[in-house]
């Protein structure tokens, strides 16, 4: 089997493995990518991320729901853990440079959406500073300043916790109006996100993944040109 | 109209007897900051004593003309009674509801003590209901709520673990849900014995933005049916978030009222479920009471009524830091615009 043929086959296994939640198959294929000296970044973007793109479409068509997204994410991470150490620094330098601060606001311990978005940022090559959940509001601004991150992503799953996000947006925008702020969570509407001064929003974990997938798709297209 | 008490208005609505006008009430938290301040206490304190819990419920009701008072306010009372630690955020200046910082690693580890109603803050909730019964029980309705089995399970075991196990180790998840279903049946009966007039089952972790309709049907619906079959009326099923895809399944759970939030397409829902069941919803509990103009409030209330609800009520807990004039305007609009018969309830 030629190298290109092998590449295509392994990319397909990685992609299908994510779509079908097959962690073991993904691990095996990722290891073969490494062992055969194939491009790890290519495997992440055109194998794992391509699989997540299909998962996103299936979510959009109401075929997949959040449990399916979570299982696909586990499969993706199984491959990413093997491939990431082998991504060449120059690959990342050429493709994506970026940092993001992410977390769920104080009073909220729901982090499914946050973790899915974190995964998509990691796949795209961003450096992710994950503050975890139930994070005191001032921590977001402090971490953004410390890391000089371009993006801050916040989530709150409850109506009773989303007000904290407004404060965080204010704190960050006061100090650095150029930082892009993404909000996520079930209680959000576009009006509320606008009211809070956010640059983008997603109302559910799946919806957030869809937005992140669009971003990754653009990257893949650029990479493949 | 003046002859009908608030309690009668609410109870008539649930038994689908004629009422004078639409009641202003909720099946979820509707405690307000003006009421908390009027009692000279802070937000965290409303969860920590029966007097504060009942007092703020009554004060909120009186200040804004609600037909009912509702307790408790937070979702951690049952998990706390099971032995999980709760963060109350006693020193926080902001409004922060209690949370469970650390949950059990898997469903089979969950411990349900026999005497859970006497543990943690459960006695506070029971006593708060008794206080409400004693002080307002003749004139106003007393509402309470309990998390549904899947949502409660998500307070005991991390939701992502639970969701994945629902695929991979379904029997373990089902065993926990069955245990919780029995507990919820008992707890609903207990709250009714304490004096609650209606119980709202909040199964908000099962909307179609989280679970598939297929999973709802196999994992959730049978247990909801069992609960509603065991509970006496009035009983409400509330699910927030995306409910358009599961509304028919919700209708087939045995509750006499379905409650949804503003992400539901109400007019379509009414067509799907028919006029033989109460539909409650679905104003935005944050925007309307704290941000909207008087005209926006009136338009939103009218839109709910035009879409076929039998009572206009919030789709979630009301954000406590309301503008008093907004809350009053919402309830005035509901009373004023709610004088005509609704699909399931006539007028006197």
Interface residues (C-beta under 8 A of the other chain):
Chain A: X62 X64 X65 X66 X67 X68 X70 X71 X74 X106 X107 X108 X109 X110 X112 X115 X134 X137 X158 X159 X160 X161 X162 X163 X164 X167 X186 X187 X189 X191 X192 X195 X203 X204 X205 X206 X207
Chain B: X29 X87 X89 X92 X94 X95 X96 X97 X99 X100 X101 X159 X160 X163 X164 X166 X167 X168 X208 X209 X210 X211 X212 X215 X240 X241 X242 X245 X262 X263 X284 X285 X286 X287 X291 X316 X317 X319 X321
